[in-house]
Amino acid sequence: MASPRIDLHAHSTASDGTDSPAELVAAAQRAGVDVLAITDHDTTSGWAAAADVLPPGMRLVRGAEFSCVSETGRGDRPVSVHLLGYLFDPAHAAIVGEQTRLRAERVERLHKMTEKMAADGYPVDVDLVFAQLPEGASAGRPHLARALVAAGVVGSVNEAFATLLYSGSPYYVPKADTPVRTAIEMVRAAGGVAVFAHPLARKRGRVVEPSVIAALAAVGLAGVEIDHPDHAPEDRELLRGLAADLGLVGTGSSDYHGTNKTTPIAAETTGADAFEQLVSGATGVGVIGA
């Protein structure tokens, strides 16, 4: 019997993906995915729509990607990181409050970045940028990137990030993210399990030291994303050894964003045993489907 194809990191139009939740499920079905996690940034608004169209034989893991900040382990300034929370109770007061705050931070940030670019003559308009967002969606830089592509300023979303929207750009505006330890505690209190997303994605910028991951394991981190498109082979091996030493579940995921990124769904996958370990640690909500 073939091993199931399990992709535990995918985005829809509820945040910065280009597929609606229903289209995301359809894309996963076409790719032969057996277990799909919907993990939009700082929102659970896509859960119901994805569950409504789940085909027979596919399982759906409801989750979210939390915007966090962490120490690096080197004594320098904190760094932006992401935490994947799975199977938590979406009505838990701390989750609701923090996701609401983060979405408001995202809106304010996108307004400021768009206004700064417009002031310098770029043909972008705040109202047009926000017109792309479905109701309840979590705003992000990819929405501004798509507006820049549509205006002919850049040729792709990737080019927009590389030239205008990266963290060192004069148009970049930071947001007040959740301390990663707080996010782990929040996910656990809501009955979920927490996995450190792409911790060594060096092409995105600064990353944390292994000592930080070890410290987070001691306060309830359940797993670490190992097989990810932005991880170099040597960093995957480093993480595999670290996970084994710390007793963390190692996952693999595509981080699919539709046409915003070139990586196809299920380009990286999670092993069945690792998936079952994660599920066994959750008490918030269950996996939907067969």
Secondary structure by P-SEA (a helix, b strand, c coil): ccccccccbbbcccccccccaaaaaaaaaaacccbbbbcccccccaaaaaaaaccccbbbbbbbbbbccccccccccbbbbbbbbcccccccaaaaaaaaaaaaaaaaaaaaaaaaaaaaccccccccccccccccccccaaaaaaaaaaacccccaaaaaacccccccccccccccccaaaaaaaaaaacccccccccccccccccccaaaaaaaaaacccccccccccccaaaaaaaaaaaaaabbbbbbbccccccccccccccbbbcaaaaaaaaaaccccccccc
